[in-house]
Amino acid sequence: MTNGHLTRNILRVAFLCIVASFVLAPMLATILGGFKTNAEIRTNALGLPAIWNTEFYSQILGDPAFWRYLRNSLIISVGSVVLTLIVGAAAAYVFAQIRFFGSRMLFSYILLGLMFPFATAILPLFIKVRDIGLLDTWWAVILPQTAFSLSLAILLFRTFFSQLPKELFEAAYIDGCGYVRFFWRFTLPLSAPILATVGVFVFVQSWNNFLLPLVVLNSREVFTWPLGMMQFRGEYVTQWNLTLAFVTLTIVPAIVFFLAAQKYIVAGLTGGAVKG
């Protein structure tokens, strides 16, 4: 290895370490904050705790409300993922395999959803959810999240599906396999990388969503974990140690979900990048 290659590798590693520090430092401060008193958090936010107090984590784990918030978030996130994968994959399959009048215009119209932030539609969403009687239910969060996730999902799915060998469908068609059967029997089993990629994106977005549940959920029985976190914030005092312990414990499922699917993510994102 020449000196030039060695220098570039060192600079690349240094740059990646700096970028990683912007992510790991706040996460480390959050984890350590769950072991500190409020006074120590104010005076030593980033350092190790003088005394490792496990009572705050134990208090969170022993609270039935924590597990209720976690259950609600899990149901909503998994529901959003399942609906997005089914609807997004089916729609993208049509755009990738079937040519019909107006397909390009319709596909471009669907992609317009990527241009609008979620917050711009919060008032019409609230009115529509109220009118159909879904307020204060899981579906009030699942259905809008699915709708706003479809644009990116269809884009990624269509790119991946368009790279599947055409000969595979032609051979299946000769054997009497139609579009619907080919989709379920061949396309989806071959699309595990992109399914995992889209699933991770939708799950993490749904898991961390705060604005929509805040607007459409009123009962603590259906609160998600971002709303449950507000119970530690009073009018005059905020229990930062309990809040940080709560946040640490609630991000564990998202991290586990990401780690379980990470080997598929790169393959899914690059699956349609190179044709051949």
N, C-alpha and C positions, 0 to 999 in steps of 0.2 A: 504494500500500500504506500503510495507516494505521500509526501508531506501535504500536498494540496488536498488529497482525499481525506487525510487524517484531520486536517484543520476544519474542513467542511462538516465532517461527522461530529467533531467536538462542538462546533457552533450550533449544529442541528440539535444535538442532545441538550445543550445549554438553553436553547430557545424553548424546547419542549418542556424542560423542567420549570422554566419561568411561567409558561402558560399553565402547567399543571398546578403550580403553587397558588394561582388565583382561584382554582377550584378547591384544592385540598385545604388551604389555610382556613377559609370560612367553615368548611365541614369539620375540621379538627377543633376549631373554637367552639362550634356547636356541641360536639360530643363532650369536650372537657367542661363546658359550661353546665352540663347536667350534674356534675360532681361538685360544683362550687356553691357557696352561699351567694346571695345577691350582692353583698358588700364586696366579696372577692371578685365577682364578675365585673363590677365597676372599676376596681383598682388593678386587676390583673386578668384581662379578658383573654389574652392569647397564651399565657403561661400555664404551667402545670398547677393543679390545685394543691394547696398546702395540706389539706386533709381530704382524702377521697371519700366523699359522702355518697353512699349508695342509696340513701333513703329517698332521694327524689325520683330515681328510676323505679325503685320499689313501689313508691306511692302511685306512679303512673300505671305500672303493670297491675297493681292491685285494684285499680279503679274500673268498675264494670263499664263506665261510659267510654273509656279508651277503646275497649274491645268492640263496643257498639259502633263508634266512629270508624274504626278500622274495617269492620264488617260492611258498613254502608259504602265506604270508599271502594272496597274490593268488589262489591256487587256492581256498583256503577261503572267502575273502570273495566271490569271483565265484560259487562254487557255492552259497553261502547266498543270494545275491541272486537267482540264477536260480530256485532251488527256491521261495523265498518269493514271487516274482512269479507263478510258474505256479500254485502251490497256493492262494495268497491271492486272486489274481484270480478263479480258478475258483470258490472257495467264496463269495466276495463276490458274484459274478454270480448264483449260485443264490439267495442271500438277497435280492438286489435285484430279480430278475426272476420268481422262482417262489414262489408262496404254497403252503405245505404245513403240515400239522398239526405244531405244536411248533416252528415256525421261529423265533418270537420267543424262546422259552425256550432253544433251542439257540444262538442268536446271543448272548444274554445270558451263557450259560455260557462261550462262547468268549472274551467280553470280560473274564471273571474273570481271565484270564491277565495283564491289565494291572495287577492289584492285587498280584501276588506278585513280589518281586525275584528276580533270577536266582540269587543265592547260596543262597536257601532250598532250592533243588532240587538242589544240587550233589552231595550224597551219593547220593540215589536215581538221579541221572543217571549217576554213576560206576558204580554197581552194575549198572544196566541196560546201559550200554555194555560193561562187562566181560563180562556174561553172554552177549551176542550176538557177542562176539569182535571188537569194533571198536577196542579200546584201541590207542593209538599209531598211528592212521591219521587221514587227513584227515576221513573220515566221522564220526569220534568228535566232531569239532567242528562240522562242517557241519549234521548232522541236529538236534542240540539247539538250535543257534542259529536254524535255520529254525523249529523248533517255537515258540520263545519270541518270534519276530518276527511270527508269524501273527496274533496278536490285534490289534496296531496296524495291520498291513497290511490285514486284512479290514475293520476299521472304516473306514479311509480309502478303500479300494476301494468298499465298499458305498455310502458317502455319495456318491462320484463317479458310480457306475453308476446310482444311483437318479435322477440328474438328466438322464440321457440321454433324448432325446425318445422317448416311447412309440410315436409314429407311425412311427418308423423301423423298429422291430421288427414292427409290424403290417403295414407294406408288404412287408417281407422275408418275413414268414410267409405272406402271400398268394401270393408268388412261390415258395413251397415251401421256404423257408429255416427250418431247425429251430433249437433253442436252441444246440446245440453249434456248428453252422456260423456262426450269427450271432455267437457269442462270438469265434471266431477271425477271421472276415472283417470284422466291423464294430466290435464293442466294443473289442477290444484296439487296433486302429489309431487309434480316436478317444480313447484313454486314455493317450497319450504323457505328458502332464503328471503324472498321478498315478503312472504306472509309474516315471518318473524320480524323483519325490519319495520313494516307498517304497524304490526302489533305493538312493538316497543314504543314507537313514536306516539301512538294513540293512548297507550296505557299510561305513560309518564305524563302526557298532557292532561289526561283526565284525572290522574291521581293528584296532581298539583293544582287543579282548577279551583279558584276561590270565588271569582265574581259570579258565575252562573249559580252555584249552590247558594250563595249569599242572597240572591234575588228571589229564587223560586222555592227555597226550603225555609220553613218557619218553625217546624217542630224539632226539638232536640233528638227525637227518636230517629230521624232520618238525616241528621247532620253528618257531613263528611269530616275527615280529620282537619282540613284547614279551618273549618268553622268551629270544630271542637277546641282548637287551640286558643280561641278567644276567651274560653272560660277562665284562663289564668291572667287575664288583663282586666283590672278594675278601673274605676273612675280616677283613683289617685295612686294606686300601687299596681305594678306589674311584677308577677312572680317569674322572673327571667330564668331561674334555675329549673323550675317545673316546665316552663315553655320550651327551653332548649332540650330538656330530657324528652319531652313529648315529641318534638320535631325529630330528634335522633331516632326514636323508636319507630316513627311513622314513615321514615324514608327507607327503612330496611327492606320492606317488600318491593319497592321500586328498584332498588339496587339489585336484589336477588333476581328479579324478573329480567333486568338488563343483562346481568352476568350469565344467566341461563341461555339467553338468545344472542349473545354478542358474536359468537362465531358465525352466525348467519347474516349479521348486519352488513358487513363489508361485501360479502358475496351478493347480497340483495341489492345494494346500492350500485354495485359495479356490474351486475349481471347483464344490464342492457346498455352498458356504455360502449362495448366493443362488439361489433357485429361479426359473426363468423362462427 
